[in-house]
Amino acid sequence: MYVRSDPVVLSIDLGSSSLKGVAFDQYGRALAGLEGRVKCGLRFSRDGGAEIDLERTVKAADELLDALHARSGSREVLAVSLTSIASSLIALDASGQPIGAALSYADTRSTHEVAAVPDRRETTGCPPFTAYWPAQVRWWRGRHPALEPAYFCSLPDYLLLRWFGEGLSTTFSLASWTGCLDRHRLTWDLPTLEAAQLEPQQLPTLTDFDTPRRGLSGEFRSRWPKFAEIPFFPAVGDGAAANVGSGALGPSRVALTIGSTSAIRAALAQPSPPLPGGLWSYRISRGHALLGGAVTEGGNLHAWLRDTLNLGSLHTLDERLAALEPDGHGLTFIPSLGGERSPNYNPQARGTLHGLNFATSPLEIMRAGMEGVAYRLSDLSERLSSVLEGRPSYIASGRGLLSSRVWLQMLSDALGAEVLVSDAPDEATARGGALLALGACGLLDPFDPPPLRSGWVFAPNQAHHEIYRGGLERQKALMARLALEAGGVQVGQTL
């Protein structure tokens, strides 16, 4: 007897190191065995370049859909959802073909163009910075003076254009990450476009996450016949999706993520919340905003320290780190190895380790680096708390954080608040994309999650919290002195 399988939603996450696909049932539960991953990293250069290898990424996306199409078997596929790194910048010619360099958020070669960008952060939610389109487009034009782009778009927008053959659109979510969206009116911000040397007609049509594309073009229709007429929902930013997927919604649940980089984010049913100094405001949807800040370092710093200091197996490292006293090493670590994002947005900032002596051990340097990231996130948390109601709990996600119970406890102590590990920490971003797609299909409300089920709960040690308060103030003081010597901004100064 034929037994009908329950329908699924396929969620595609376009990350900076790989492309991942996961299947979820109609209740937002991940399904084992119906998944895929294709490695596809950024191309870095010594001058600050961090380009998307577009040819490789496009091939990887096609291969991922090949695998999911084959593995879905007889299951009914309701929809495909997309989530993506934000932001990315791809230039297209008049026929929709990519030209020139494809830039990621991590590309800092536009540093010297930032001064030409007006500070419209109250309107766009984004400060002048190298991660956003205004400075990046100006740099791109200088790098490619002979090219005349007809359009600019984000990576997932180009993929949908390629798969469906016509129509260039983007979500409010991805548009907000470009630094060019008026977050109050949900239109492209004309003064910002003028500074970016952009015309509105060169940009995608604005839409929301629940407006799908249907009807794959000829080549892809025959390649993925099961997907030919199902809805493909346009991409939201990975941070926005991670909040939805981890259940970090509303002012009482704040997302705490450490993957390669780190972030603290609150998802608010408030389209244009007040913007605290040093933070950004993006969009999840027409009615929901994402408010928070990000740090350039996280799991990437953890891996770099572990390898550089030759600290051996990750399996035993946590136990050895746990034996050290909080801030007991006398070191002050500023973890800005890749420049500084929130709160001062200085791409020229660099990492600093102060307080070394002949008794300092590699293990102490490792712990100081992890504490340095915790201090930066604590600083951002204090800024965010100014617009939240009461003291939130922090919902942890990200491989960098979840690989270390010591780091989880350290963050709880530094924040002075509970840190909870959600029931789906590893695929929070992909799950968020699936929940948004299920919401668009009318099967659930992605912004009304069930009660949080937590695997681990880390409660703060008040004595350690006081120690870390002193460590944070010491770090902020050192950052201020270094910025002053470099002629830059001081910590806490409004740019």
N, C-alpha and C positions, 0 to 999 in steps of 0.2 A: 504494500500500500504506500502511495506517495504521501509523505508528510511535508507540508509546507514549512520552510524555514522562516523565522521571524525576519523582517526587513532590517537593514542596517544603513547607517550613514558613514561615509568614508571621509575622514578628516586628514587633509594634507597640510603639513607644517613645513614651510620653506625657511629653514634655519641657516645660520651662518657657517656651520660645519657639516651639515647634512640635511637631506630632505627626508621627512618621515611621514608615513601614512599609517593610520590606525582606524579600525572599524569599531563602531559603537552601535549598541542596540537602541531601541526607541526610548529607553530610559536613561541613556547616557552612560551605559556601562561598557567598558572596553571588552572586546572579544579576542581571546587568545587565538593565535594562529592566523588571523586575518590582518596582517600588518606587513610593513616593508620599510626598509631604510636604504638610502643611497648616499654615500659620502660625497660631499661637494663643498670644499672650503673656499674662503676668500683668498685672493692673491695679494700679499703684502709686499711693500717695497720700503727701502730705507728712508725715502723722502716723505713718508707718511701715507703712502698709497694703501688703500684697502679695497681693491676692485672685485666685483663679481665676475667670475669666469662664465660669461653668459652662455657661450656655446655648450660648455660642460653642464651648466645648471639646467638648461633647456633639455638636454639629453637625459639628465638625471630625472627630471620631472616626468618625461615621457616613459622612462623605464619604470618609475615608481607606479604610474598608472597601469602600465603593462602588467606588473606583478599583482596589483590589487584586482585588476579585471580578471586575471586568471584564478586568483585565490578565492574570489567571491563565489565561484562555482554556481550553484543553483539558487543562491540567496538573492532575494530582491534587494536592490540598492535604491534607497529612496533619494539620495542626494549626495553631492560632493561639496565639502566646505573647504575653504582655504584660510590659513593663517600665515603670517609672514614676518620676517625681520622688518624693522622699520627704523629709519627710512632707507629706500634705495632709489637710485636715479638712473633711468635709461632714456637715451635720446633716440628718436625714430625719424626716418626720412618720410617723405610724402606718401610712400607706398607702405609704410608701417614696418619697415625693416630697421633693426638697430644699427646705430652708427656710433663710433667713438667709444670712449671708456664708459663702462657701467659701474657706478660708484655705490659703495655701501655707506651706512651710517658711520663706520669707523674710519673713513678716509679723512685725513686732516690736512690735505694739501691746499685746501681753500682758506687756511688760517689768515692769510694777508688780505682776503676779500671780506672778512667779517666786519671790519671797520666801515665798509661801505653800505652795510645793511642797517636800516633804521631799527630801533628797539620798539617793536610792536607787540611785546609779550602780553600785554593786557588784552590785546585783540586776538592774537594768534595762539597764545598760551606757550609760545616758544621764544627763548632769548636768541639774539644773534649768536650763531655757533656753527662750527664746521659740519655738524651732523645733518644740518637742514639744507633745503634746496636753495635758498637765496644766495648763500656764499658758494655752494657747490656748482650751481649753474654758471655763475660768473667765472669761476675757475675753469669749468669745462669749456666755455667759449674761448677763453684765452689759450687753452691747451689745443683746441681744434679750430683755429681761425678760418680754415678753408671749408669747414662743414657748415651746412645750413639746416639745422634740425627743424622738422615740421611740428613735432610733438615731444613732450617729456612725460614719462610715466614711471610707476613703480614696477618692480619685478612681477608680482602676480597679475597686475593689469596687462602687462605684455603677454604673459602666458595665456590669459583668457582671450585676448585679441587673436593670438596665434591659433588657439584651438577652435574658436568660433568664427574667425574669418572677418569680422567687422565689428565696429562699435568699441570705442575706447572710453572706459569709465573707471571710477575708483570710489571706494567707500569714504564716508566722512571720517572713519577711523584712520585709514591710511593717509588721507589728505591732511589730517591734523598733524601727522608726524612729519610732513614736509616743511612745516613752519610757514605755510602760505595760506592756511585756511582761517577765515574769520570765524572764531569759535562761537560767537554770539548769533550771527546771521546765517551760518553754514553756507557761505559763499567764498569764492577766492578773494583774498584781500588785495585790492588793487594797489595801494601804496607799496606793499611788500613785493608784488609782481613787478612793479616798475623798477624797484631797486634790484630785483633779480634778473632784469632784462628779459622778462617774460610777458607774453600776451595771453589773455584768458583763453583764446581759441587754440593755443598750443597745449592746453592742459586737458585731462580727462573730464568727462561729465561726472558731476557729483551725484552719488546715490547712497543708499544705506545697505547694511549687510543682508537685508531680507529681500533684495531685488535680484533674482537669479538670472543667469544666462541659460538658454536651452538651445538645442539643435547644433551639435558638433558639426564642423565643416567636413567636407568629403573625405579627406585623408584620415582624419581622426574618427569619423563615423564608422568607417570600415575597420579601423584598428581596435576601437573599443565599442562594439555594437551595443553592449548592455548599457552603456552610458550615453547613447546617442541622443536621447530625449529627456533624460533626467535633469533636474536643476543643478547647476554649478553656482554656489553662492560665492560672491566676491569676498576678497580677503579682508580680515581685520588685523590690526597689529598684534604681534605675539604677546606683548604685555597685557593688552586688553583681554585677549582670549584666556590667558593664564589666570587672571582674576576670576573670570566667569567659571573656568574649569575647576578651580580649587575651592569655589564657594566663598571667595573673599569679596563679598558684596556688601555695600552699606558702610556706614561710618564706624561700626563696631568690629569689623573684620578687615584687616589690612594685609595685603599680600607682601610677603618677604621672600624674595627670590634671589638665589645665588646659583647661576649657571656659569657660563664663562665670565659674565659680568654680573653686577648686582643691582637690585632695585627695591624700592618700597613704593607701593601703589595702593590707592583707595579708589574703589569704583562707586560712584555716587549717582543717585537718581536726581541729578541736578545739572542741567545742561551746561551752565557756565558758572562754576563755583568761584569764589574768591581765590586769587592766586598768591599763596605765600611767597615771600622772597626766596629766591634760589631754586624754586621748584618749577615744574612744567604742568600743563593741562592739555591732555589729548582727548579724543573721543572714542567711546566704544560704539555708540549708536547715536541716533538723533536725540534721544532723551537721556543718555547716560554718559557721564564724563569720567575720565581717568585722571587722577591727580596724584603726583608723586615726584620722585627724583631717582636718578640712576648714577651708579659709580662704575668707572671703567674697569675696575678689577673685581675679581671674585674667584671662581674656580680656576681661571687662567693664572692668577697669582699663586694660588695654592699649589698647582702643578709645577709652576716655574720654581718656586722655593724648594719644593720636594726634590726636584731633579737637580737644581743648581747646588743645593746643600748636601746632595747625596744622602738623603735621610732614609732610604730603603723602602721597604714594603709599606704600602698604604694600609694594609691590614693591621699592622702593629703600631703605626704612627699615632693613631688616636689615643691609645693606651699610654704611650710615652708622654704625649702632650698633656693628658689629664693629670699627670703627676706634678706638673709645674703649677706654681701659685699664680693667680690672676695678676697681671701687670707686675710680676715679681722680678723682672729681668732688667729694669731700669732703662729700657729702650723706648724710643718714640719712632714709630714707623708711619710714614706718609705713603699710602699705596697708590701713587699716581704714576705708575710706570707707563701707562698709555695715555697720559694727559688727564685732565680733570673735567668731568661733566658737572653734575650738580655738586655744590650750589654755585660755583664761580665760573664754570664753563671756560676753562683755560686749556686749550689743546697743547700748549707749550709747557705745562706743568710736568714735573718729573718726580719719580719716587725718591724718598729720602729716608735714611736710617740714621738716627742720632742716639748716642749714648754707649757706643761700643767700648769694651775694654778687653784685656787679655783673658778674662774669665768668661766672656760671653760664649755660649755654645751655639752650634747650628740649630739645635732644637728650640732654644730661646728665640732665635731670630725668626724661626717658623711661627712660633706662637705670637710674637710681636706683630708679624704681618697679618695674621688672622684677626688679632685684636684691632689692628689699624683699620681693616675693612669694617669691623663691627662698630668702631667709633664713627666712621663716615656715615653708616646707615643710621646710627643713633642720632647724629646731627640732623639728617633728613627727616627722621621720625619726629623730632621736636618741632620742626617747621611745619610738618603736615598736621600735627596734633592741634595746631592753632585754629584749624577750621573744622575739626572733628568734635563729636559730642562725647565727652568722657574719655576714658583710657581704653583703647581697642586691644583685642587679641591679634596676634600676628600668625598668619597661615603660611607655613613654610613650603617652598617647592624649589626645584632645581637640583640637578645632579651634584653640583659643587657643594651645596649645603647639606644635602641628605646623606652624603658619604661620610659625614663627620658629626657624631653626637657631641663631641667637644665643642664644635663650632655652633651647633644649635643651642647648647647650654650657655655658651659665651654670649650669644646674641640675646638670649632671654635676660641674662644678667646686665648686659649693656643697655638694653631697652627698658629694663625694669618692668617687664610685662611677660605674659605667657606667650610661648611660641608653640604652635600646634602643627603637627604634620598631618595633612589631610589624607583621606582614604585613597586618593588617586594622585600622589605627588609626582610621579614620573611622567605622566602624560597630561599634565594640567592644561598646557596650551592646546594640544590636539583635542582634548575633551571639551574645552571651551568652544572651539570651532564647531564641534559636533552639536553641542547644546544650542548654540545660536542657530544652526541649520534646523534642528528639530523645532526650535521656537518659530522659525519662519514657516515651517510646514504645519504649524498649528498643533503640535503634539505635546508641548509643554511650555512653561514660562522660564526661559534661561536666567532671568533676573530674580526668580523666586526659588532659590535652591532649598532642598530638604535640610533638616538639621545636620550640622557638620558631624561626620564620624571621623574621629581622630585616632590614629594609631599610637602616636607618642604625644605627650604633653610635657613641655619643659617650663618649670616655674622658676622665677627669678630668685636668686640668693641676694638678700638685701645688702649684706656686708660686701659682697662682690660688686653689687651695683654702685655703691659709694666709691669703691676703688676705681671702677671704670669711669665714673664721673670725673675723677681727677685725671685719668688718662686721656679722656676726651678733651678736657681743657688744655692739657699740655700739648696735645696734637694740634689743636686750633691755634694756640699761641705760636708754635713753630711754623705752621703754615702762614700765619700772618707776617711773621718776620721774613720768611723766604720771599713772599709775594712783594713785600715792601722793598727788599733788596733788588728784586728783579724789575721793580717799577710797575708791578701789576696791581691787582686788586687785593684787598684784605678779605679774610674770611668773614662772611656776614654782610659785606658791602653789597649794595644793590648795583648791579651792572647797568 
